[in-house]
């Protein structure tokens, strides 16, 4: 189940959804977001945490380095209905699989800014 998180901006309040994750070094989950079934695969490597994004049988992004408060998709043309970011709830460290779902949370922003 996804939960909502409010984020304030200078001109409007945007709604972010928290994607539930477990503290595992490798995991794949499917979530329904903005009317699309999205598969997210996360893998911890010695150089960081990496994400893959798929819809149906199509790989849209592969090997995206996950960093604190950095949008992962960044482009509407990729084909995802929104964007994702990891946030460190206790500082400004990049996500690590040992604390995913607790210290490091994955957030989804539906749609694309104009």
N, C-alpha and C positions, 0 to 999 in steps of 0.2 A: 504494500500500500504506500502511496506517495503522500507526503505531508506538505502543507503550504508554509512558506516563509515569506515575510514581507521585506521588501527592500525599498528604501526611500531614495529618490533621485532629486535632482534640482527642480524638475518640472512635473514629475508624476511619480506615483508609487507603482512599482512593477511587482508582479507576483512570481515568486520562484517556487518550484517544487523540489523537495528533497527526495532523491532516489535512494532507496534502502540498499545498503551494501553490508557485507561481512568482512571482517579482518582476515582475509585470505590472500595469499600471494598470487593466485590465479583464480579468476571467477568469470562466469558468463551469466548474464541475466537478460530477460526479455521484459520490457515495460511498454505499456500503451501510453503514448504521449501525443497530444494534439491529433488524435485520430489515427496515428500510425503506430505499428508494432516495431519497436526498436530493440535490437540486440546490442548489448554493450559487453565487451570483453576487456577485462583488466589483467595486466601481467606485471608483476614486480620483477625488475631486472637490476643488476648492480648499478646501472646508470640512472635509475628512476622508475616511476610507475608509468606504464604505457596503456593507451586505450585504442580499441577498434570499435567502429560503429557500423552496423548492418541494418538493412530493412529487407524483409522477405529473404531473398537469396542473393541480394546485391551488397557487396562491400562498398561502403561510402567513404570511409576513412580508415586508415590502418597505421598503427605505430605512432599515435599522437602522444607526445610527452606531456604528462599531467604536471602542471605547476600551480602553486597557490594563486588563487584569484585571477587566473588567466583563462579566457574563453577558449574552448577546445575546437570548436567547429569554425567559427569566424566568418562563414560565407554562406549565404542563402542558396547559392548555386550548387552546393554540395548535395542538396536534396533532403536534408533533415528539416523537420518542422520547427526547429528552435536550436538553442545552443546550450552547452554544458560548461560548468566550471567546478573545480574543487576549491573548498575554503577550509583553511585551518582555523578551528574554533578557539585555539589557545595561543596563537602567535602568527608567524608568517613563514612557516616552513613548507616545503613542497610535500605533497602527500606520500605516505609510506604505507604499504599494505598492512603493517602491524597495527595501525590505528585507524584504518578505514572504517567509516560508519560511526565512529565515536569522535575522535579529534578531527579527522578529515572527512568532510561531508561532500557529497556530489549533488550539485544543484542544477536544475533545468529551468531555462527561461523560454516559455512558449513564444513563437512568432519571431519576427525580426524587426529591429528598430527602423524607422523610416529614414 
